[in-house]
């Protein structure tokens, strides 16, 4: 077993340093950094309790927002992560937005228009299940626009995220990395399980055939768009229990870095009585 990375050091260990090159090797997707499933599950529950407390404070404070960007290749576990980790939050102040193929109205605007309109208001948490990064991933690999177009988008995205950060939004970006073998197992499970067959799309096999092209696109995304104000984290996601713990720890670090405070109580009329 590898040396155990401390709980507090997990976010820094998984963070992509701005400008650094990332090699998405399949072996890294199974890493657990010395943690056992029992330890990770226990830490996860502790983190979820604390995250619930901090979300309440975020909602009361009304000066900051939190945007979580979830990206993964097909079968990577975005839905499962949302189900297991974001149950910490009160749904009244936490919203999940899924981005699919742009509709007619969305195509009539710039590609960031549909994303910006869903950015979280102050006091709330929003989770993007897929995101604006599809416009440098699937658009690139499927050759939907010329290279000269998608290459400019890295700078657009960095500027957009800096705007959000400058206006009080904390951005947490999570790439869930699974291995090719793990994806195969998850696809086979979907086909074998009647309750999961609806999640399988034969078109996913076409994307799987372009595994290396997607890997290169993700590596470039991580290198070009991990910034000081919005760094990427690469989560080893073959082991779901470690994935859930790591995501919760990264979220906890992000919340604890916010200068949250409860508003001052309103002045009460002298002699006020509750009857």
Steps between C-alpha positions, in 0.01 A plus 500: 500500500625848415568755772178654628443858388356701787140609485589868476753433222259316269385816313856620436607151392225480239520864386647581158762773532435780248695442180615151594469210260268215598535139385173313553641151547249225568698375800441831680122455483516225764711694750370532855804678646530261791137520612282198574132485415401500867711809575372684193136424578538626855673820386234552232219502756690747718560725201135491393385612843743791493406593142134519601590745776708714264231506231257637760751772582556574127124540454472734798806705402384577143842636394645196323396218268652160419514354149601135464600381153485121450660347192566137414509270203187286449452269798723717717251529786369857491144404595619264773728768646213749512278243670753398766680827577256781435239348727684708760323810371149631546341483151346842562845652452669245273413449135630250243511606135563244227632624166408297194512578126417872459142571394389750234487795740842420645660466157376850416733646767870474579594163645542636856156664511315187613760441771517851643123516551526202736787634713403487869357808671668609822412274789454189287683199356467391138638177356568477127460141379713549190565862423653764275797264466304289252591777255868402512434125536223343291503797262871440446501121474191482279635785285182707535696825458842575346809478726548876478161543668530259794861602571385857575249369752754416769565871548128581481428247774781622724376858467141392570600313814709793621196724459293266717777479761542879507127528573509267801460151354727224625562256212576133571591297190507121522607259227401143588762276342416137431709242315399344169453163670274655762289666232460160330379346828251781560361478146460123538323552832257742337418248228453215749288690753144574377472805728814649345454413132333835433832669581684320221520672164660307210656832397716470812690220326600741226646732763673205666667419168647853512635452854846634420363807323283582802790438735712753312213749501458463876874535557504826303192624686666434836825667393345805339215565744633422847550850640562661835136608534352179356737203525412154373517191721550154349308247711599131477149362442533126438439450872170673566556518875825692458344724235219600736735570789743701284223713351358574844845598631562737208158658550566538872829680433322736258225584747739548790704747291198730469474780760146400596317669781147521631337841444451725798164467668249768404429763767202394703227743617526575868266287702439251218312193626405183323152392603 
